[in-house]
Amino acid sequence: MPVTRVRPDDADIEKAARLLARARHSIVVFGDGVAAAGAQRELTEVAEALGADLWGADSSEISVASTHPQYRGQLGHMFGSHSGPILAAADAVLVVGTYLLPEVFPTLGSIFAPGAAVVHIDLDAYEIAKNHQVDLGLVADPQLALRALAQALDEAMRPEDKAAASERRAAARARRTEEDAQARAADAAGWDAVPMRPARFMSELGKRLDRGAVIFDEALTTSPEVVRYLAADQPGTYFQTRGGSLGVGIPGAIGAKLANPERTVIGFTGDGGSMYTIQALWTAAHHRIGAKFVICNNGSYKLLKLNIQQYWRERGIPEHDFPASFDLLQPEIRFDQLSQSLGVDAVRVERPDQIGPALDRALATDDPFLIDLVLTDEVAGHGHVRCGQ
């Protein structure tokens, strides 16, 4: 393997620090290049120094703790209309370990505010300024570059800059506390609902897992609840699908278990996504690969419903029935029985009182095990209307 531990010149690092130091609303956009370089601590130090919001760009591994108050989530891989307002509001943007931007329907014009300073750090020179102009591009190892940048910012930021960054950090903590409280209050409102919402299951699972457990998350529309109750804070314990393709949840969990045979591994996938690679359950049974699988079963391709709903809204199309092909019903798929036919023991969970016994049974065995988690099919703003019915 080639050596990629490349550090920028001091003059270039100092220039980057000058571009970022005076910002009053800076953001940091990161990708998997940060995790690959082991630069999680350095990324956090730079973001904290700036008081900057942290946004992932189709990031699939832990580059910053999901509980960090300045972490705002993912920019999304679908619509530039979602990432655009976030980027356009910043007066300085630091991009690390990703390109701009991994989206299916990106913004074709400029994505930055006029006059905003943009610094891009990546090992892939081809990706820097490929789609959007930057003020400074550094082909460098993210860990070495960010470590040097953190030191340079300490020297470049004036007392008033540091005071303003401290205020932004405090505001981020207050905002995150309020957002978390609101999300958990909304979860509590549906705690006993049937069909179930996913939060209660994730909460019960979180109480049973140790910090070394590994999560492979292809839950997609259920991912917010996964991360809320199973904090993705420790590198090497959380992996997420990226790129928008479906079907990696089950084989991803199998791979994670092979790499971490002594750890508990939980793989989440949707009912639609699981149908792409459901045969991987046979592999788990055949080789006794003891990963645990959770099918988030809402009877539909909910992500496609949300995507087309966004499309309708952007074009002023009135809400109407979703396409019939978005449902996974008539006939209903019994994932517990399908799993058993492939050699993996399974249980179906349809009510809150079934959650605890199912989890205890799954975690008690060294063999692979599947939970068919039946969830509400509700789509915000659309209710429970079945596709084409």
BABA-780789 format. One record per residue (C-alpha): residue number from 1; residue in one letter; x, y, z. Coordinates in nm, 4 decimals. Example, Ala and Ser with C-alpha at 12.3 -4.5 7.8 and 13.67 -1.06 7.14 Angstrom:
% residues 2
[site 1 'a' [1.2300 -0.4500 0.7800]] [site 2 's' [1.3670 -0.1060 0.7140]] 
This chain:
% residues 389
[site 1 'm' [0.0000 0.0000 0.0000]] [site 2 'p' [0.1308 0.3482 -0.0796]] [site 3 'v' [0.2146 0.5791 0.2074]] [site 4 't' [-0.0481 0.8547 0.2270]] [site 5 'r' [0.0618 1.0305 0.5478]] [site 6 'v' [0.1039 1.3624 0.3700]] [site 7 'r' [0.1056 1.6856 0.5715]] [site 8 'p' [0.0498 2.0290 0.4111]] [site 9 'd' [0.3168 2.2975 0.4278]] [site 10 'd' [0.2994 2.5339 0.7254]] [site 11 'a' [0.2200 2.8260 0.4953]] [site 12 'd' [-0.0842 2.6460 0.3532]] [site 13 'i' [-0.2096 2.5482 0.6985]] [site 14 'e' [-0.1724 2.9090 0.8146]] [site 15 'k' [-0.3676 3.0271 0.5106]] [site 16 'a' [-0.6460 2.7808 0.5896]] [site 17 'a' [-0.6558 2.9076 0.9484]] [site 18 'r' [-0.6792 3.2700 0.8321]] [site 19 'l' [-0.9660 3.1859 0.5973]] [site 20 'l' [-1.1638 3.0189 0.8770]] [site 21 'a' [-1.0679 3.2119 1.1906]] [site 22 'r' [-1.2934 3.5177 1.1480]] [site 23 'a' [-1.6077 3.3270 1.0498]] [site 24 'r' [-1.9256 3.3841 1.2459]] [site 25 'h' [-2.1218 3.0910 1.1022]] [site 26 's' [-1.8832 2.8220 0.9866]] [site 27 'i' [-1.9716 2.4624 0.9109]] [site 28 'v' [-1.7604 2.1491 0.8695]] [site 29 'v' [-1.8651 1.8933 0.6065]] [site 30 'f' [-1.7005 1.5543 0.6510]] [site 31 'g' [-1.6991 1.2168 0.4818]] [site 32 'd' [-1.5531 0.8722 0.5352]] [site 33 'g' [-1.2037 0.9992 0.4607]] [site 34 'v' [-1.1968 1.1233 0.8200]] [site 35 'a' [-1.2695 0.7795 0.9665]] [site 36 'a' [-1.0271 0.6125 0.7247]] [site 37 'a' [-0.7508 0.8443 0.8487]] [site 38 'g' [-0.8414 0.7943 1.2153]] [site 39 'a' [-0.8954 1.1694 1.2413]] [site 40 'q' [-1.2059 1.1718 1.4616]] [site 41 'r' [-1.0406 1.3521 1.7521]] [site 42 'e' [-0.8729 1.6100 1.5258]] [site 43 'l' [-1.1994 1.6803 1.3414]] [site 44 't' [-1.3774 1.7407 1.6700]] [site 45 'e' [-1.1002 1.9712 1.7958]] [site 46 'v' [-1.1166 2.1893 1.4845]] [site 47 'a' [-1.4957 2.2079 1.4906]] [site 48 'e' [-1.4957 2.2993 1.8585]] [site 49 'a' [-1.2306 2.5663 1.8050]] [site 50 'l' [-1.4501 2.7248 1.5374]] [site 51 'g' [-1.7798 2.6618 1.7130]] [site 52 'a' [-1.8846 2.5124 1.3791]] [site 53 'd' [-2.1781 2.2881 1.2964]] [site 54 'l' [-2.0726 1.9416 1.1786]] [site 55 'w' [-2.2520 1.7795 0.8843]] [site 56 'g' [-2.1846 1.4382 0.7320]] [site 57 'a' [-2.1793 1.3996 0.3534]] [site 58 'd' [-2.3044 1.0450 0.2949]] [site 59 's' [-2.0760 0.9343 0.5776]] [site 60 's' [-2.1042 0.5680 0.6761]] [site 61 'e' [-1.8690 0.5414 0.9745]] [site 62 'i' [-1.8192 0.7345 1.2966]] [site 63 's' [-1.6201 1.0496 1.2298]] [site 64 'v' [-1.7749 1.2440 1.5173]] [site 65 'a' [-1.9818 1.1224 1.8100]] [site 66 's' [-2.3529 1.1235 1.7277]] [site 67 't' [-2.4153 1.2809 2.0692]] [site 68 'h' [-2.1781 1.5728 2.0122]] [site 69 'p' [-2.3855 1.8925 2.0414]] [site 70 'q' [-2.2362 2.0416 1.7246]] [site 71 'y' [-2.3173 1.7355 1.5130]] [site 72 'r' [-2.6275 1.8133 1.3052]] [site 73 'g' [-2.6642 1.4908 1.1068]] [site 74 'q' [-2.6280 1.4018 0.7393]] [site 75 'l' [-2.6739 1.6407 0.4490]] [site 76 'g' [-2.8515 1.3580 0.2670]] [site 77 'h' [-2.7696 1.1767 -0.0540]] [site 78 'm' [-3.0778 1.2669 -0.2555]] [site 79 'f' [-3.1684 1.6336 -0.2924]] [site 80 'g' [-2.9571 1.9460 -0.3261]] [site 81 's' [-3.2645 2.1332 -0.2089]] [site 82 'h' [-3.1931 1.9905 0.1391]] [site 83 's' [-2.8178 2.0545 0.1571]] [site 84 'g' [-2.8299 2.3849 -0.0300]] [site 85 'p' [-2.9809 2.6085 0.2406]] [site 86 'i' [-2.7440 2.4612 0.5013]] [site 87 'l' [-2.4333 2.5376 0.2983]] [site 88 'a' [-2.5570 2.8743 0.1727]] [site 89 'a' [-2.6058 3.0000 0.5291]] [site 90 'a' [-2.2362 2.9611 0.6158]] [site 91 'd' [-1.9699 3.2281 0.5801]] [site 92 'a' [-1.6938 2.9658 0.5948]] [site 93 'v' [-1.6954 2.5971 0.5006]] [site 94 'l' [-1.4333 2.3353 0.5823]] [site 95 'v' [-1.4710 2.0162 0.3763]] [site 96 'v' [-1.2764 1.7086 0.4870]] [site 97 'g' [-1.2605 1.3567 0.3461]] [site 98 't' [-1.5412 1.3824 0.0933]] [site 99 'y' [-1.6349 1.5428 -0.2349]] [site 100 'l' [-1.9056 1.8029 -0.2996]] [site 101 'l' [-2.1615 1.6585 -0.2935]] [site 102 'p' [-2.2620 1.2912 -0.3131]] [site 103 'e' [-2.6255 1.3485 -0.4149]] [site 104 'v' [-2.8629 1.1989 -0.6703]] [site 105 'f' [-3.0221 1.5354 -0.7556]] [site 106 'p' [-2.7551 1.7932 -0.6683]] [site 107 't' [-2.7789 2.1688 -0.7004]] [site 108 'l' [-2.6282 2.2559 -1.0384]] [site 109 'g' [-2.5357 2.6139 -0.9516]] [site 110 's' [-2.3177 2.7458 -0.6728]] [site 111 'i' [-2.3816 2.5878 -0.3328]] [site 112 'f' [-2.1944 2.8489 -0.1280]] [site 113 'a' [-2.2877 3.1987 -0.0160]] [site 114 'p' [-2.1161 3.4820 -0.2073]] [site 115 'g' [-1.7862 3.5568 -0.0399]] [site 116 'a' [-1.7871 3.2454 0.1790]] [site 117 'a' [-1.4427 3.1011 0.2447]] [site 118 'v' [-1.4098 2.7347 0.1405]] [site 119 'v' [-1.1214 2.5075 0.2438]] [site 120 'h' [-1.1155 2.1486 0.1121]] [site 121 'i' [-0.8883 1.8772 0.2571]] [site 122 'd' [-0.8761 1.5330 0.0964]] [site 123 'l' [-0.6291 1.2711 -0.0180]] [site 124 'd' [-0.8027 1.2505 -0.3558]] [site 125 'a' [-0.6848 1.5484 -0.5613]] [site 126 'y' [-0.9394 1.4656 -0.8314]] [site 127 'e' [-1.2296 1.5439 -0.5995]] [site 128 'i' [-1.1071 1.8833 -0.4750]] [site 129 'a' [-1.2843 2.1675 -0.6611]] [site 130 'k' [-1.4166 1.9168 -0.9166]] [site 131 'n' [-1.7746 2.0434 -0.8946]] [site 132 'h' [-1.7489 2.3662 -0.6959]] [site 133 'q' [-1.4799 2.6287 -0.6605]] [site 134 'v' [-1.2823 2.6413 -0.3368]] [site 135 'd' [-1.0461 2.9026 -0.1970]] [site 136 'l' [-0.7878 2.6532 -0.0801]] [site 137 'g' [-0.7524 2.2857 -0.1637]] [site 138 'l' [-0.5095 2.0706 0.0302]] [site 139 'v' [-0.4152 1.7199 -0.0848]] [site 140 'a' [-0.3278 1.5751 0.2535]] [site 141 'd' [-0.3927 1.3124 0.5159]] [site 142 'p' [-0.6962 1.4403 0.7092]] [site 143 'q' [-0.5527 1.3540 1.0502]] [site 144 'l' [-0.2219 1.5337 0.9958]] [site 145 'a' [-0.3858 1.8310 0.8263]] [site 146 'l' [-0.6539 1.8754 1.0929]] [site 147 'r' [-0.4025 1.8366 1.3755]] [site 148 'a' [-0.1904 2.1141 1.2271]] [site 149 'l' [-0.4991 2.3261 1.1541]] [site 150 'a' [-0.6173 2.3053 1.5152]] [site 151 'q' [-0.2839 2.4452 1.6312]] [site 152 'a' [-0.2854 2.7172 1.3656]] [site 153 'l' [-0.6393 2.8239 1.4565]] [site 154 'd' [-0.5360 2.8710 1.8177]] [site 155 'e' [-0.2787 3.1242 1.6984]] [site 156 'a' [-0.4903 3.2868 1.4254]] [site 157 'm' [-0.8092 3.3418 1.6256]] [site 158 'r' [-0.8255 3.6673 1.8192]] [site 159 'p' [-0.9749 3.6782 2.1712]] [site 160 'e' [-1.3024 3.8053 2.0264]] [site 161 'd' [-1.3045 3.5193 1.7723]] [site 162 'k' [-1.2565 3.2645 2.0495]] [site 163 'a' [-1.5286 3.4284 2.2596]] [site 164 'a' [-1.7710 3.4140 1.9659]] [site 165 'a' [-1.6846 3.0461 1.9098]] [site 166 's' [-1.7517 2.9759 2.2768]] [site 167 'e' [-2.0953 3.1359 2.2416]] [site 168 'r' [-2.1679 2.9205 1.9389]] [site 169 'r' [-2.0689 2.6073 2.1311]] [site 170 'a' [-2.3031 2.7045 2.4141]] [site 171 'a' [-2.5848 2.7708 2.1675]] [site 172 'a' [-2.5228 2.4302 2.0072]] [site 173 'r' [-2.5481 2.2577 2.3452]] [site 174 'a' [-2.8763 2.4325 2.4221]] [site 175 'r' [-3.0165 2.3543 2.0777]] [site 176 'r' [-2.9187 1.9887 2.0995]] [site 177 't' [-3.0709 1.9517 2.4458]] [site 178 'e' [-3.3977 2.0990 2.3220]] [site 179 'e' [-3.4024 1.8888 2.0043]] [site 180 'd' [-3.3352 1.5685 2.1966]] [site 181 'a' [-3.6072 1.6500 2.4492]] [site 182 'q' [-3.8577 1.7172 2.1715]] [site 183 'a' [-3.7699 1.3942 1.9902]] [site 184 'r' [-3.8004 1.1846 2.3049]] [site 185 'a' [-4.1302 1.3516 2.3931]] [site 186 'a' [-4.2629 1.2624 2.0491]] [site 187 'd' [-4.1387 0.9061 2.1003]] [site 188 'a' [-4.3132 0.8875 2.4386]] [site 189 'a' [-4.6430 0.9906 2.2809]] [site 190 'g' [-4.6385 0.6725 2.0717]] [site 191 'w' [-4.4679 0.4466 2.3268]] [site 192 'd' [-4.7589 0.2014 2.3561]] [site 193 'a' [-4.8944 0.2396 2.0040]] [site 194 'v' [-4.9909 -0.0573 1.7879]] [site 195 'p' [-4.8807 -0.0756 1.5088]] [site 196 'm' [-4.5580 0.0170 1.6839]] [site 197 'r' [-4.3245 0.3044 1.6276]] [site 198 'p' [-3.9558 0.2055 1.6448]] [site 199 'a' [-3.8393 0.4111 1.9443]] [site 200 'r' [-3.9506 0.1702 2.2162]] [site 201 'f' [-3.7734 -0.1240 2.0548]] [site 202 'm' [-3.4510 0.0782 2.0198]] [site 203 's' [-3.4752 0.1912 2.3813]] [site 204 'e' [-3.5178 -0.1651 2.5069]] [site 205 'l' [-3.2284 -0.2842 2.2904]] [site 206 'g' [-3.0050 -0.0023 2.4122]] [site 207 'k' [-3.0573 -0.1087 2.7727]] [site 208 'r' [-2.9319 -0.4590 2.6893]] [site 209 'l' [-2.6213 -0.3800 2.4826]] [site 210 'd' [-2.2738 -0.3070 2.6135]] [site 211 'r' [-2.0625 -0.0277 2.4639]] [site 212 'g' [-1.8620 -0.2723 2.2571]] [site 213 'a' [-2.1609 -0.3874 2.0536]] [site 214 'v' [-2.1448 -0.3237 1.6787]] [site 215 'i' [-2.4384 -0.1785 1.4850]] [site 216 'f' [-2.4773 -0.2087 1.1084]] [site 217 'd' [-2.7518 0.0352 1.0215]] [site 218 'e' [-2.9550 0.0037 0.7039]] [site 219 'a' [-3.2713 0.1018 0.8877]] [site 220 'l' [-3.2922 0.4132 0.6658]] [site 221 't' [-3.6215 0.5784 0.7667]] [site 222 't' [-3.5846 0.4279 1.1145]] [site 223 's' [-3.2189 0.5329 1.1540]] [site 224 'p' [-3.2961 0.8438 1.3650]] [site 225 'e' [-3.4417 0.6214 1.6370]] [site 226 'v' [-3.1517 0.3766 1.6071]] [site 227 'v' [-2.8956 0.6503 1.6747]] [site 228 'r' [-3.1072 0.8224 1.9403]] [site 229 'y' [-3.1107 0.5146 2.1635]] [site 230 'l' [-2.7949 0.3370 2.0426]] [site 231 'a' [-2.5489 0.6257 2.0451]] [site 232 'a' [-2.2894 0.6033 1.7669]] [site 233 'd' [-1.9993 0.7442 1.9676]] [site 234 'q' [-1.7167 0.4904 1.9548]] [site 235 'p' [-1.5293 0.4387 1.6237]] [site 236 'g' [-1.5592 0.0845 1.4954]] [site 237 't' [-1.8996 0.0233 1.6566]] [site 238 'y' [-2.1358 0.1791 1.4014]] [site 239 'f' [-2.1563 0.1395 1.0264]] [site 240 'q' [-2.4205 0.2798 0.7951]] [site 241 't' [-2.5210 0.2222 0.4374]] [site 242 'r' [-2.4188 0.4922 0.1908]] [site 243 'g' [-2.4802 0.5781 -0.1705]] [site 244 'g' [-2.8522 0.5040 -0.1683]] [site 245 's' [-2.8282 0.1378 -0.2700]] [site 246 'l' [-3.0426 -0.1150 -0.0841]] [site 247 'g' [-2.9676 -0.4585 0.0531]] [site 248 'v' [-2.6442 -0.4164 0.2502]] [site 249 'g' [-2.7939 -0.4562 0.5986]] [site 250 'i' [-2.7890 -0.8351 0.6301]] [site 251 'p' [-2.4565 -0.9053 0.4542]] [site 252 'g' [-2.3067 -0.5989 0.6252]] [site 253 'a' [-2.3912 -0.7426 0.9661]] [site 254 'i' [-2.2450 -1.0787 0.8638]] [site 255 'g' [-1.9216 -0.9091 0.7613]] [site 256 'a' [-1.9122 -0.7081 1.0844]] [site 257 'k' [-1.9543 -1.0266 1.2886]] [site 258 'l' [-1.6745 -1.2011 1.1000]] [site 259 'a' [-1.4506 -0.9024 1.1745]] [site 260 'n' [-1.5625 -0.8879 1.5393]] [site 261 'p' [-1.6360 -1.2465 1.6453]] [site 262 'e' [-1.6298 -1.1678 2.0197]] [site 263 'r' [-1.8707 -0.8740 1.9965]] [site 264 't' [-2.2481 -0.8618 1.9732]] [site 265 'v' [-2.3411 -0.7469 1.6226]] [site 266 'i' [-2.6864 -0.6140 1.5378]] [site 267 'g' [-2.7819 -0.5549 1.1759]] [site 268 'f' [-3.0831 -0.3376 1.0897]] [site 269 't' [-3.2487 -0.3387 0.7515]] [site 270 'g' [-3.5857 -0.2469 0.6087]] [site 271 'd' [-3.8314 -0.4972 0.4746]] [site 272 'g' [-3.7779 -0.3663 0.1228]] [site 273 'g' [-3.4003 -0.3546 0.1525]] [site 274 's' [-3.3828 -0.7029 0.3001]] [site 275 'm' [-3.5484 -0.8511 -0.0070]] [site 276 'y' [-3.2394 -0.7695 -0.2133]] [site 277 't' [-3.0132 -1.0017 -0.0112]] [site 278 'i' [-3.2396 -1.2133 0.2113]] [site 279 'q' [-3.0516 -1.5227 0.0920]] [site 280 'a' [-2.7532 -1.4086 0.3000]] [site 281 'l' [-2.9389 -1.5500 0.6018]] [site 282 'w' [-2.8618 -1.8976 0.4687]] [site 283 't' [-2.4916 -1.8082 0.4681]] [site 284 'a' [-2.5172 -1.6987 0.8330]] [site 285 'a' [-2.6887 -2.0254 0.9250]] [site 286 'h' [-2.4581 -2.2448 0.7162]] [site 287 'h' [-2.1409 -2.0988 0.8698]] [site 288 'r' [-2.2942 -2.0278 1.2135]] [site 289 'i' [-2.2159 -1.6567 1.1953]] [site 290 'g' [-2.3916 -1.5310 1.5054]] [site 291 'a' [-2.5031 -1.1861 1.3974]] [site 292 'k' [-2.8490 -1.0676 1.5009]] [site 293 'f' [-3.0798 -0.9197 1.2392]] [site 294 'v' [-3.3734 -0.6806 1.2774]] [site 295 'i' [-3.6149 -0.6344 0.9873]] [site 296 'c' [-3.7869 -0.2963 1.0294]] [site 297 'n' [-4.1082 -0.4129 0.8686]] [site 298 'n' [-4.3502 -0.1342 0.7745]] [site 299 'g' [-4.4913 -0.3203 0.4759]] [site 300 's' [-4.3484 -0.0803 0.2203]] [site 301 'y' [-4.0563 0.0969 0.0614]] [site 302 'k' [-4.1060 0.3957 0.2889]] [site 303 'l' [-3.7945 0.5741 0.1666]] [site 304 'l' [-3.9358 0.5790 -0.1863]] [site 305 'k' [-4.2585 0.7233 -0.0495]] [site 306 'l' [-4.0662 1.0038 0.1199]] [site 307 'n' [-3.8644 1.0706 -0.1952]] [site 308 'i' [-4.1671 1.0973 -0.4198]] [site 309 'q' [-4.3452 1.3068 -0.1580]] [site 310 'q' [-4.0517 1.5511 -0.1741]] [site 311 'y' [-4.0746 1.5484 -0.5535]] [site 312 'w' [-4.4456 1.6322 -0.5410]] [site 313 'r' [-4.3914 1.9202 -0.3008]] [site 314 'e' [-4.1074 2.0731 -0.5007]] [site 315 'r' [-4.3256 2.0734 -0.8126]] [site 316 'g' [-4.6545 2.1755 -0.6530]] [site 317 'i' [-4.8193 1.8391 -0.7216]] [site 318 'p' [-5.1086 1.7653 -0.4805]] [site 319 'e' [-5.0667 1.4705 -0.2438]] [site 320 'h' [-5.2266 1.1526 -0.3778]] [site 321 'd' [-5.1927 0.7773 -0.3520]] [site 322 'f' [-4.8417 0.6397 -0.3687]] [site 323 'p' [-4.7606 0.4014 -0.6567]] [site 324 'a' [-4.8815 0.0488 -0.5837]] [site 325 's' [-4.5291 -0.0854 -0.6357]] [site 326 'f' [-4.4153 0.0916 -0.3163]] [site 327 'd' [-4.6029 -0.1554 -0.0928]] [site 328 'l' [-4.4881 -0.5000 0.0213]] [site 329 'l' [-4.8313 -0.6457 0.0864]] [site 330 'q' [-5.0836 -0.8753 -0.0825]] [site 331 'p' [-4.9351 -1.1132 0.0053]] [site 332 'e' [-4.7789 -1.0083 0.3325]] [site 333 'i' [-4.4207 -1.1270 0.3834]] [site 334 'r' [-4.3601 -1.3218 0.7051]] [site 335 'f' [-3.9932 -1.2526 0.7569]] [site 336 'd' [-3.9815 -1.4717 1.0663]] [site 337 'q' [-4.0977 -1.7734 0.8685]] [site 338 'l' [-3.8791 -1.6857 0.5704]] [site 339 's' [-3.5783 -1.6616 0.8038]] [site 340 'q' [-3.6564 -1.9977 0.9615]] [site 341 's' [-3.6784 -2.1567 0.6182]] [site 342 'l' [-3.3226 -2.0336 0.5545]] [site 343 'g' [-3.1988 -2.1827 0.8811]] [site 344 'v' [-3.1979 -1.8738 1.1053]] [site 345 'd' [-3.4216 -1.8859 1.4115]] [site 346 'a' [-3.6603 -1.5925 1.4283]] [site 347 'v' [-3.9503 -1.4311 1.6092]] [site 348 'r' [-4.2140 -1.1802 1.5027]] [site 349 'v' [-4.2721 -0.8746 1.7248]] [site 350 'e' [-4.6037 -0.6937 1.6757]] [site 351 'r' [-4.6729 -0.5460 2.0216]] [site 352 'p' [-4.4615 -0.3615 2.2798]] [site 353 'd' [-4.4945 -0.6419 2.5368]] [site 354 'q' [-4.3208 -0.8788 2.2925]] [site 355 'i' [-4.0066 -0.6661 2.2618]] [site 356 'g' [-3.8257 -0.7708 2.5804]] [site 357 'p' [-3.8716 -1.1474 2.5433]] [site 358 'a' [-3.7658 -1.1311 2.1769]] [site 359 'l' [-3.4483 -0.9384 2.2573]] [site 360 'd' [-3.3604 -1.1674 2.5471]] [site 361 'r' [-3.4009 -1.4699 2.3235]] [site 362 'a' [-3.1913 -1.3168 2.0443]] [site 363 'l' [-2.9071 -1.2113 2.2724]] [site 364 'a' [-2.8965 -1.5398 2.4652]] [site 365 't' [-2.7868 -1.7483 2.1683]] [site 366 'd' [-2.4512 -1.7600 1.9908]] [site 367 'd' [-2.6277 -1.8510 1.6682]] [site 368 'p' [-2.7717 -1.6035 1.4171]] [site 369 'f' [-3.1187 -1.4773 1.5058]] [site 370 'l' [-3.3735 -1.2540 1.3344]] [site 371 'i' [-3.6469 -1.0288 1.4715]] [site 372 'd' [-3.9318 -0.9391 1.2353]] [site 373 'l' [-4.0232 -0.5988 1.3849]] [site 374 'v' [-4.3668 -0.4921 1.2613]] [site 375 'l' [-4.3932 -0.1118 1.2515]] [site 376 't' [-4.6477 0.1470 1.1500]] [site 377 'd' [-4.6680 0.2306 0.7799]] [site 378 'e' [-4.7538 0.5932 0.8566]] [site 379 'v' [-4.5924 0.8615 0.6396]] [site 380 'a' [-4.5958 1.2161 0.7791]] [site 381 'g' [-4.8585 1.4220 0.6026]] [site 382 'h' [-5.0046 1.1163 0.4317]] [site 383 'g' [-5.1459 0.8998 0.7098]] [site 384 'h' [-5.1932 0.5265 0.6596]] [site 385 'v' [-5.3236 0.5307 0.3015]] [site 386 'r' [-5.2108 0.2185 0.1209]] [site 387 'c' [-5.0451 0.2524 -0.2175]] [site 388 'g' [-5.2907 0.2796 -0.5011]] [site 389 'q' [-5.5880 0.1849 -0.2814]] 
